[in-house]
């Protein structure tokens, strides 16, 4: 209690662009800053520096209601994200009420329509969350997120609290809705198999920083950053005789309150060399300008450059 207060940089120097109609996945170990980044994108947590822009406008200038109309969340735990005292219809209709959309009758029709879209019969409208299974509750959470016709949906590990048998149903539902409604997803997950199935591009985070950004095929086929390689090597395989995978990263996770100097990954990196413990690598684009990596193994050249600081 007598120690000097220290600052935790949960998200540090992240610069990303989210393209209309894509699924941008953000992956990394627990504590890397994924959920903090999600809260900032939703306008729930203001960044201490930098800016979050939507079509070139700072979301601080747009106001909470405008941002909420265009950006909606689907949270991880459907058991705690729904009000147990409200019926399903009133939970889904709440955003419409807050924004003053339509009459009570019009809101009711819109609720029944969106429940049908997410695969819930109309008889569920007057039930309570306690009467639904986990998968059904997550469908309600998805319906609540979509009832305002948002452009962007932030999915913060939307399947991790569900049974494996239900996860694929929810993933397929999200993919179908994305195609039907032209949605843009920011999909936060630690499940690489899910990410490979749903994502268009992937951003890999480590201790608050993005260390690699690539389209899904490139990242899974040819990961460049040693941390990305270790993540992919950690995935369990059903092949008999292989046993548990060994990432060679050790069991200790670095202290985010006291990050190491230079590259934050260097104490665990099997390929570290002289500059890694002194100089923080910039996130550099490749020659094609699409993918990027922050690692001294890929030094700067005229063909690549740091990602710009202001992103949409």
For each residue, the residues with C-beta under 8 A, 3 or more apart:
1:
2:
3: 6
4:
5:
6: 3 257 258
7:
8: 256 257
9: 12 208 256 259
10: 33 36 208 256
11: 14 33 36 37 40 47 208
12: 9 33 207 208 209
13: 208 209
14: 11 33 37 205 208 209 210
15: 210 283 307 308 309 310 311
16: 24 203 210 213 311
17: 311 312
18: 22 24 152 184 186 311 312
19: 22 24 184
20: 151 184
21: 182 183 184
22: 18 19 184 185 200 201
23: 178 184 185 187 198 199 200 201
24: 16 18 19 184 185 186 187 199 200 201 202 203
25: 187 188 189 195 198 199 201 202 203 216
26: 34 37 38 186 187 188 189 202 203 205
27: 34 188 189 190 192 195 202 203 204 205 231
28: 32 33 34 190 204 205 206 231
29: 32 190 206 231 253
30: 190
31: 253 256
32: 28 29 205 206 207 208
33: 10 11 12 14 28 36 37 205 207 208 209
34: 26 27 28 37 38 156 188 190 205
35: 38 39 156 157 188
36: 10 11 33 39 40 45
37: 11 14 26 33 34 40 41 188 205
38: 26 34 35 41 42 73 154 156 186 188
39: 35 36 42 44 45
40: 11 36 37 43 44 45 46 47 52
41: 37 38 52 71 152 154 186
42: 38 39 45 67 71 73 154
43: 40 46 52 59 60 64 67 68 71
44: 39 40
45: 36 39 40 42
46: 40 43 60
47: 11 40 50 51 52
48:
49:
50: 47 309
51: 47 58 60 310
52: 40 41 43 47 58 59
53: 56 57 58 59 310 311 312
54: 57 59 62 67 70 71 312
55: 312
56: 53 312
57: 53 54 61 62
58: 51 52 53 61 62
59: 43 52 53 54 62 67
60: 43 46 51
61: 57 58
62: 54 57 58 59 66 67
63: 66 67
64: 43 67 68
65: 68 69 98 99
66: 62 63 69 70
67: 42 43 54 59 62 63 64 70 71
68: 43 64 65 71 72 95 98 99 148
69: 65 66 99 148 150
70: 54 66 67 150 151 152
71: 41 42 43 54 67 68 150 151 152 153 154
72: 68 95 144 145 146 148 150 152 153 154
73: 38 42 145 153 154 155 156
74: 138 141 142 145 153 154 155 156 158
75: 78 80 81 141 156 158
76: 81 156 157 158 160 161
77: 80 81 161
78: 75 81 82 129 134 137 138 140 141 161 162
79: 82 129 134 137 161
80: 75 77
81: 75 76 77 78 141
82: 78 79 86 91 129 137 140 141
83: 86 91 129
84: 128 129 130
85: 128
86: 82 83 90 91 94 128 129
87: 90 91 125 126 127 128
88: 91 92 115 120 124 125 126 127 128 129 132 140
89: 92 93 108 111 112 125 126
90: 86 87 93 94
91: 82 83 86 87 88 94 129 140 144
92: 88 89 111 114 115 140 143 144 147
93: 89 90 96 97 107 108 110 111 147
94: 86 90 91 97 98 144
95: 68 72 98 99 101 144 147 148
96: 93 99 101 102 107 110 111 147 148
97: 93 94 100 101 107
98: 65 68 94 95
99: 65 68 69 95 96 148
100: 97
101: 95 96 97 106 107 110 148
102: 96 105 106 107 110
103: 106 107
104: 107 108
105: 102 108 109
106: 101 102 103 109 110
107: 93 96 97 101 102 103 104 110 111
108: 89 93 104 105 111 112
109: 105 106 112 113
110: 93 96 101 102 106 107 113 114 147
111: 89 92 93 96 107 108 114 115 125 143 147
112: 89 108 109 115 116 122 125
113: 109 110 116 117
114: 92 110 111 117 118 143 146 147
115: 88 92 111 112 118 120 121 122 124 125 140 143
116: 112 113 119 120 121 122
117: 113 114 143 146 177 180
118: 114 115 139 140 142 143 146 173 177
119: 116 139 173
120: 88 115 116 124 136 139 140 143
121: 115 116 124
122: 112 115 116 125
123: 126 127
124: 88 115 120 121 127 132 136 140
125: 87 88 89 111 112 115 122
126: 87 88 89 123
127: 87 88 123 124 131 132
128: 84 85 86 87 88 131
129: 78 79 82 83 84 86 88 91 132 137 140
130: 84
131: 127 128
132: 88 124 127 129 136 137 140
133: 136 137 166
134: 78 79 137 138 161 162 163 166
135: 138 139 162 163 166 169 170
136: 120 124 132 133 139 140
137: 78 79 82 129 132 133 134 140 141
138: 74 78 134 135 141 142 158 159 162 166 170
139: 118 119 120 135 136 142 143 170 173
140: 78 82 88 91 92 115 118 120 124 129 132 136 137 143 144
141: 74 75 78 81 82 137 138 144 145 158
142: 74 118 138 139 145 146 158 170 173 174 177
143: 92 111 114 115 117 118 120 139 140 146 147
144: 72 91 92 94 95 140 141 147
145: 72 73 74 141 142 150 153
146: 72 114 117 118 142 143 149 150 153 177 181 183
147: 92 93 95 96 110 111 114 143 144
148: 68 69 72 95 96 99 101
149: 146 181
150: 69 70 71 72 145 146 153 183
151: 20 70 71 183 184
152: 18 41 70 71 72 183 184 185 186
153: 71 72 73 74 145 146 150 183 184 185 186
154: 38 41 42 71 72 73 74 185 186 188
155: 73 74 158 174 185 186 187 188
156: 34 35 38 73 74 75 76 188
157: 35 76 160 161 188 189 190 191
158: 74 75 76 138 141 142 155 170 174 187
159: 138 162 166 167 170 171 189 191 194
160: 76 157 189 190 191
161: 76 77 78 79 134 157
162: 78 134 135 138 159 166 167 170
163: 134 135 166 167
164: 167 168
165: 168 169
166: 133 134 135 138 159 162 163 169 170
167: 159 162 163 164 170 171 194
168: 164 165 171 172
169: 135 165 166 172 173
170: 135 138 139 142 158 159 162 166 167 173 174
171: 159 167 168 174 175 194 197 198
172: 168 169 175 176
173: 118 119 139 142 169 170 176 177
174: 142 155 158 170 171 177 178 185 198
175: 171 172 178 179 198
176: 172 173 179 180
177: 117 118 142 146 173 174 180 181 183
178: 23 174 175 181 182 183 185
179: 175 176 182
180: 117 176 177
181: 146 149 177 178
182: 21 178 179
183: 21 146 150 151 152 153 177 178
184: 18 19 20 21 22 23 24 151 152 153
185: 22 23 24 152 153 154 155 174 178 198
186: 18 24 26 38 41 152 153 154 155
187: 23 24 25 26 155 158 195 198 199
188: 25 26 27 34 35 37 38 154 155 156 157
189: 25 26 27 157 159 160 192 194 195
190: 27 28 29 30 34 157 160
191: 157 159 160 194 195
192: 27 189 195 196 220 231 232 235
193: 196 197 235
194: 159 167 171 189 191 197 198
195: 25 27 187 189 191 192 198 199 202 216
196: 192 193 199 216 220
197: 171 193 194
198: 23 25 171 174 175 185 187 194 195
199: 23 24 25 187 195 196 202 216
200: 22 23 24 215 216
201: 22 23 24 25 213 214 215 216
202: 24 25 26 27 195 199 212 213 214 215 216 219
203: 16 24 25 26 27 210 212 213
204: 27 28 210 211 212 213 219 225 227 228 231
205: 14 26 27 28 32 33 34 37 208 209 210 211
206: 28 29 32 209 211 227 264 265
207: 12 32 33 254 256 259 264 265
208: 9 10 11 12 13 14 32 33 205 256 259 264
209: 12 13 14 33 205 206 264 283 294
210: 14 15 16 203 204 205 213 283 292 294
211: 204 205 206 225 227 228 265 283 293 294 295
212: 202 203 204 219 223 224 225 227 228 291 292 293 294 295
213: 16 201 202 203 204 210 283 291 292 293 307
214: 201 202 218 219 223 224 290 291 292 293
215: 200 201 202 218 219 290 291
216: 25 195 196 199 200 201 202 219 220
217: 220 221
218: 214 215 221 222 291
219: 202 204 212 214 215 216 222 223 228 291
220: 192 196 216 217 223 232
221: 217 218
222: 218 219
223: 212 214 219 220 228 229 231 232
224: 212 214 228 229 293 295 297 298
225: 204 211 212 228 229 265 293 294 295
226: 229 230 265 269 270 271 295 297
227: 204 206 211 212 230 231 265 268 269
228: 204 211 212 219 223 224 225 231 232
229: 223 224 225 226 232 233
230: 226 227 233 234 247 248 249 268
231: 27 28 29 192 204 223 227 228 234 235 247
232: 192 220 223 228 229 235
233: 229 230 245 246 247
234: 230 231 245 247
235: 192 193 231 232 245
236: 244 245
237: 242 245
238:
239: 242
240:
241:
242: 237 239 245
243:
244: 236
245: 233 234 235 236 237 242
246: 233
247: 230 231 233 234
248: 230 270
249: 230 268
250: 268
251:
252:
253: 29 31
254: 207 258 259 260 264 267 268
255: 258 259
256: 8 9 10 31 207 208 259
257: 6 8
258: 6 254 255
259: 9 207 208 254 255 256 264
260: 254 263 264 266 267 277
261: 277 278
262: 266 275 276 277 278 279 280
263: 260 266 269 272 276 277 279 280 281 294 295 296
264: 206 207 208 209 254 259 260 280
265: 206 207 211 225 226 227 268 269
266: 260 262 263 269 272 276 277
267: 254 260
268: 227 230 249 250 254 265
269: 226 227 263 265 266 272 276
270: 226 248
271: 226 297
272: 263 266 269 276 277
273: 276 296
274: 277 278
275: 262 278 279 296
276: 262 263 266 269 272 273 279 296
277: 260 261 262 263 266 272 274
278: 261 262 274 275
279: 262 263 275 276 296
280: 262 263 264
281: 263 284 294 295 296
282: 294 300 306
283: 15 209 210 211 213 292 293 294 306 307
284: 281 292 293 294 298 300 304 305 306 307
285: 288 289 290 291 292 304 305 306 307
286: 289 290 291 292 293 303 304
287: 303 304
288: 285 291
289: 285 286
290: 214 215 285 286
291: 212 213 214 215 218 219 285 286 288
292: 210 212 213 214 283 284 285 286 304 307
293: 211 212 213 214 224 225 283 284 286 298
294: 209 210 211 212 225 263 281 282 283 284
295: 211 212 224 225 226 263 281 298
296: 263 273 275 276 279 281 299
297: 224 226 271
298: 224 284 293 295 304
299: 296
300: 282 284 304 305
301: 304
302:
303: 286 287
304: 284 285 286 287 292 298 300 301
305: 284 285 300
306: 282 283 284 285
307: 15 213 283 284 285 292 311
308: 15 311
309: 15 50
310: 15 51 53
311: 15 16 17 18 53 307 308
312: 17 18 53 54 55 56
